[in-house]
Amino acid sequence: VVTQTPGVVVAEGATAHITCCWTGEFKKTRVNWLKNHTEMSVSSNTACQGSLQKEQCNCATLTFSRITREDSGHYICKVSVEVPVYVSARGNGTVITVMARENTDDTPPSYFLIICFHHH
């Protein structure tokens, strides 16, 4: 079973992480990421060492630093087991929505000036 982070909403320029975890103990797994059903060039091999915690073994994280609007999309994680037999499974996908960041230089600060008049 492969599970993924549910939808992520992030501001442009921020850092975002999506995680993909799977059940089962396998000696060698490969994780590929697909964006809008197209395979991405990033992939990670996870070789489980005895010293690693189980959670680290069975999860892979895709990190975006300084995310852009073009990074918005539907990301699916595909986990392939190569040893002892070839099996692959995929998650339901994570939708990343990148919000336009407010232009902090030009926008006035969001506060109200309340002027009180005293009547004599």
ABEGO torsion letter per residue (X at the ends): XBBBBBBBBBBBGBBBBBBBBBBEBBABBBBBBBBGGBBBABBBBBBBBAABBAAAAABBBBBBBGBBAAABEBBBBBBBBAOABBBBBBBAEBBBBBBBBBBAAABBBBBBBBBBBBBX
